[in-house]
Amino acid sequence: MADEQSEAPDSTAVRTALWRAMHVRTDPPPHVVEDEIGLRIAAPGADWRDRPDMDPHATSTFRAAMVARARFIEDLITEQADRGVTQYVILGAGLDTFAQRKPEIAARLRIFEVDQPGPQAWKRRRLVELGYGIPEWLHLVPVDFEVGASWPDQLAAAGFDPGRPAVVVSTGVTMYLTEEATVATLRQVAALAPGSTLAMTFLLPAELVDAADRPGLRASTEGARASATPFISFYTPQDMLTLAREAGFKDARHVSGASLAGRYFAGRTDGLRPSSGEDFLLAAT
């Protein structure tokens, strides 16, 4: 491991995990995703539901967006595994819990969780403490992005086979990166074996966000700036599709937050729906 020192995950990773748990504890069934494992890993303390960012009403659209995101990825991985893809790469894994929640699918794959060394060492320790352990098919790959380390090189060292197709997922990351860094990631994934798939989220410019969701986007943008992790990149769907195609993807399509709302929240009587501020790029080599 590049750095054996453990450090807690960042606030964004913890908040995402807690929102997934809040969905189970606050929203009536059917639940889009059932995930309280991230809560167990984060261990935020008994009063975690009293945090301002856990307010059941004020943060409902963000909570819904997080579970919609997780469910979309879960469905994609299941579909690709059924087609014979056996490698799954999570860039900026944070407190992702797919391996623990869906072991029957995960055991058919080789999963590579890529993250900064300190938070990943912390997560490794927590998984062991909670009894989940690190199965032979789960590879925690520390990559120090701050010093320019290459995640493809680290993946290969961890046993990733670049000659076989993979699903690569990057959620909740592009808003913190420059366009140049995102383009570099697109090119690296596009260079993988034919049959590989990328799912990447991106934030929309405010003018493309539903009027009802703009105050929430403004609040989250201000909160990110106050936490010294500002949002620096926003993309229109067409801009993101153009970047993907120029990077080498032959097939790229846009999956809107509205389409996820229709897929996973139709028929709900509680009004729960995801924010319109984040969409998916789905691209295939």
Secondary structure as GFF3:
##gff-version 3
##sequence-region A 1 285
A	DSSP	alpha_helix	11	26	.	.	.	ID=ss1
A	DSSP	alpha_helix	37	42	.	.	.	ID=ss2
A	DSSP	three_ten_helix	48	50	.	.	.	ID=ss3
A	DSSP	three_ten_helix	52	54	.	.	.	ID=ss4
A	DSSP	alpha_helix	60	82	.	.	.	ID=ss5
A	DSSP	beta_strand	87	91	.	.	.	ID=ss6
A	DSSP	alpha_helix	98	101	.	.	.	ID=ss7
A	DSSP	alpha_helix	103	106	.	.	.	ID=ss8
A	DSSP	beta_strand	110	115	.	.	.	ID=ss9
A	DSSP	alpha_helix	117	129	.	.	.	ID=ss10
A	DSSP	beta_strand	138	142	.	.	.	ID=ss11
A	DSSP	three_ten_helix	145	147	.	.	.	ID=ss12
A	DSSP	alpha_helix	151	157	.	.	.	ID=ss13
A	DSSP	beta_strand	167	170	.	.	.	ID=ss14
A	DSSP	three_ten_helix	174	176	.	.	.	ID=ss15
A	DSSP	alpha_helix	179	190	.	.	.	ID=ss16
A	DSSP	beta_strand	197	203	.	.	.	ID=ss17
A	DSSP	three_ten_helix	206	208	.	.	.	ID=ss18
A	DSSP	three_ten_helix	211	213	.	.	.	ID=ss19
A	DSSP	alpha_helix	214	226	.	.	.	ID=ss20
A	DSSP	alpha_helix	237	247	.	.	.	ID=ss21
A	DSSP	beta_strand	251	255	.	.	.	ID=ss22
A	DSSP	alpha_helix	257	264	.	.	.	ID=ss23
A	DSSP	beta_strand	278	284	.	.	.	ID=ss24
###
